[in-house]
């Protein structure tokens, strides 16, 4: 009888690791209308008007709303696009774009 030991190779997880997720948060102000928010979300995120209205309502009621949860790089892009979207054409005293931040998903 032979004493041969069998060894098994250590298993390695070949699945790609998921990148950390971040929320893109839109902040309320008094310089932008619901129409502006809905239009911006439709243009930048591809949201239908109904989803834009839901997010605009949440921003208005709670002071902020999560627009998107994604990777850091994509969240930074979307935040920057919100900041660059421009004045609300429906409000003559509007000073610029809405404010948005990114936060790690908890």
N, C-alpha and C positions, 0 to 999 in steps of 0.2 A: 504494500500500500504506500503510495507516495504522499508526502506532506507538502503539498503545494498550496500556498495561500493565494486566495483570490483577492485582488484589490479592486476597488471601484474608484473611478475618477470622481473627484468632487464635482457636485453639480453646480452649474453657474446659471444664474437667472439671465436669460438673453432678452427679456422684455425691456423695452426702453423705459427709462425712469420718467415719471410724469413731472413736468416742471411745476414749481410752486404757482399758485393761482392768485390773482389780484383783482380787486373790485375797482371799476371806474365809477366814481361817485360824482354826481351832478348836484351842485349846491344852489339853493334858492337865493333869489334877490328880487328886488322890486322893479328892475329895469327891463324885464323880458316877459313877453306875453305867452300864453299857452300856445298860440299859433306858431310863434318862433321856436319854442321847444319841440313841438311836434314836427315841424319842418326840418329842424336840425337833426333830430333823431332819425327821421326818415332818410335824409341825405347821407348822414355819416355812418349810421348803423344798419340801414336798410329795414328799419322797423315799419310795420304798417301804421297808419294813423291811430288805430285803436290802442296799440301798445304805446305809442308816443303819448297819447292822452293819459293813459294809466300812469306812466312815469312822470309826466308833468303834474298830475294830481298829487302824486306821492311827494314830489319836490315841494309843491305848494303847501301841503298839509304837514309834512314832517321836517321840512327844511333841507332835505337831501334825499337822494334816491340812487340806488345802484343801477347803472345802465347796462353794465356788462361785467362778466367775470371771465378772465382770460389770463394768458401768460404776461409776464412783466413787460416784455418788449411791445406786445400788442396793446396792452393797457396804456403804456406811455404814448404810443401813437394816437390812440383814441382821445386821450386827455389833451394832447397837443392840437388835435383837429378841432376839439370843442373850443379851446382857447383861440384858435385862428378863425372861427366861423364868422365872426364879425358882429356888427351892431344889429339890433332888432329894428327892422324897417318900419314896424308898426308903432314904435315909441320914439318920438322926436328927441327926447332928452337922454336916450340910451347912450352910454359911454363906451360900450364895447361888448365883447363876448361874455358868455356865462363862465362861471368858475367851476372847475372840475379838479378832483384829486384822485390819486390811486392809493389803495390800502391793501395790505396782504389779507387774503381770505383767512378768516379765523376758523 
